[in-house]
């Protein structure tokens, strides 16, 4: 392209001679197509919601046969079940003040340079260490299960009193077990099943009672691992 051609192109770019108006009918066609696609997408979503509602509501097909009363009763049962579930979930022990104290204590120990006061895998060394430091004798149990190991113990302050903490380990995950006497825990063993839950911070928590003692276990491992640990502790408890 020579200088004359370049000058001619620049002139045409500036004087607007290269500008072309869209046909008058084009905007209307584009708008109509957009509205058509929007309507099609809305119908698709509506059909999808209808299929999901029909699939999840039990006995959806027989409703026309039994009438609206059956449908209303079924829906009421579903709502009632949801309400009961929410009421039960609201009483998860992870929301209790003592559970929050225990999680906070466990986190502090993870950040501490000395998370264990007595370091030993021998329960006959760990248990006597608490003598004279607290006013009760906490049980120190060897877990009867592979992967779990006793590593020591320490003292902490929970519920306005010093309590024993027996420290275990699973792989690289410490498991702190807080043990203290509780008169309300002196119940038959069949009524003292462990409750395993998870705190708002993501730590797994377990609570159970045995032999007049309350146990709280906390770890950053999964709730499934903690459940297995509780079973190992219960199996290792001398009867």
Beta strands, then each sheet from edge to edge (+ up, - down):
strand 1: 118-119
strand 2: 148-158
strand 3: 161-170
strand 4: 173-181
strand 5: 195-198
strand 6: 204-210
strand 7: 213-219
sheet 1: 1+ 2- 3+ 4- 7+ 6- 5+
end
